[in-house]
Amino acid sequence: MTSFADMGADEVHTVLAALAAVGCRAWIGGGWGVDALVGHQTRAHRDLDLAVAAEHEAAALRALGRLGYVVETDWRPVRVEVVAEGRGRVDLHPLTFDEAGDGHQAGLDGGSFRWPSGCFTTGTIAGRRVDCISVAQQLLFHSGYEPRDVDRADLAWLHRLAARPVPSDDREP
């Protein structure tokens, strides 16, 4: 029987480093994306959801292949999920960027989903800064379906983050 472990923070950083080494910037979404925004791990994660530029998808898949990941689910151009026994899963979401910096992801229904340029931000996983998806975009991704327990947990964290006052800059210009 094949065993796929939960995705740990060390593996997240290994995956991100492998992608960076081939020039593929990646933004974390899903549960790890929520944890990056929170600043610490809040729960176990089955996978790592990553948005990547579509033109870097092939390089990303080759880099992940060198780490032992193989394609399990291929719904390209919407998404492709790779798995590595004992390491976890990575779910790649290829985006095509327009001149305004907005990302566009193909949808299963033939439409597309917009990732506005302002949704790309940074967070922290295991003390290291990572690129991730904003609270507002994460809330949008968590809408339109019946949430599972893990989704409800992520939503609770996202609502707490959304309710935080935005720090003001008290410095004079």
N, C-alpha and C positions, 0 to 999 in steps of 0.2 A: 504494500500500500504506500502511495506517495504521500509525503507529509509537507505541508506548506506552513511555515511558522508565521506568527504575527510579525509585522514589520517593526523593528526596533529603531531607536534614534541613530545608533551607529550605522545601521544599514541605510537609513535615509541619507546620512552624510556620505557614505560610500557611493551611493547612486548619484547624488548631486555632483560629487567630485569627478566621477567617470563621465558625466555629461559635460561638465565644464571643460574637461580635458579635450573634448572634441568640438568645443566651441558652441555647445548647445545650452543656452540659458533656459532655465525651467522655473516655473512658478508653482508653488504647492497649493493645492486645493483640498477639499474633503476634510477628513478628520485630522490629518497631520497639519493641514492649513489652519484649521481652528486652533490647534495646539500651538502653532507658530505665533498666531495672533495673541493667544493667552500668555505665552512665554514659558510654558512648561507642559509636559505630557499629562493629559487628563484621563486617558483611557488607553487600552490596548487597540492596536490598529491592524486590520487585515491587509491593508494595502497602502500605497503611496500614490495619490492622484497628482499628476503633473501636467500643466499646460506647457507646450513647447511650440516654437515656431515650426510650421509645417515643412519649411525647407530644410530643417535640421532633423526631421523625424527619422530618416534612414540612418544618419550618423548616430542618433540616440539609440536606435535599435541595435546597431552594431556594437556600440559601447556596452549596452546592457547584456548583449550576447556574450561578450568577453567576461562578464561577471557570472555567467551561467544562467541567465534569464532566457526563456524561450516563449514564443508567442502561444498564448492559450486562447484568447478571444480576439478575433480580427474583424472589426466593424469599420474599417477605414472607408472613408476619410473621417468618420466621427470619433473613433477611439480604437486603441489597440492595447490589450492587456498582456503583460508578460509575467511569467512566474519562474521562480528558482527554488528548488527543493531546499527546505531548511532556512531560506532567506526571506521569502515573502513574495509580494506581487507589486508590480508597478503598472499603473493605468495611465497611458499617455493620451492626451487630448491635443491633437495638432490644431494650431491656430494660424490663420492667414492674416497678416497685419496690413492695414491700409495706411495711406499717407498721414492720417491723423494719429496713428499709433493705436487705433482700436484693433482688437483681435476679433476674428470671426471664425467660429467653429461650425462645421457642417452638422446638421441635425439628422436624426434617423428618418424624419418625415420629408426630407428634401429641402427643408428650410435651413436657416442658420441662426446661431446664437451669438449675440454681440458681447464682447468683453471690452468695455470702455477703457481707454488708456489710464484713467484714474483708478482703476481697480487693482492695478499692479503695485504692490507695496512690499514691505519687509516685516519679518518677525524673527523669532528666536526659537531654535530647537536645540536642546542640550547645551545651552550657552553659546551657540554659534548663530550668527545672523544668516537668514535665508530669505530668498524671494518667495512671496506668497500672494494670495488673493485677499482683497479687502473684506472687512466685515459685511459691508453692504452687498458685495457680490456673492459672498458665502450665503447670506440670508436668501438672496435670489435663487441660488442653486438648491437650497433646502425647501423650496416651495413647489407646489403643484403635484405633490405625491403624498401618499400616506406614510408618515415617518415611522421608522423602526426605533427601537430603544436607543441605539447609538445616535441616530439622527436627533432624537429628542434631547439627548445629553449635549450634543454639539449645539443645538439651537439655544439651549439654556445658557451656555457660555457666550454664544454670539449676542444674545439679547443683553446679557450683562455688559459685554464690551460696547455695544451700541448705546447703552444708557450712560456710559462714563462721560463725564464732562471733558470736552476737548481742551487740553492745556493751552493757555494763552501765553503769548510771548510778551513779557512785560518790558522788554528792552526798547529804548527809544530808537527811532530810525536814524 
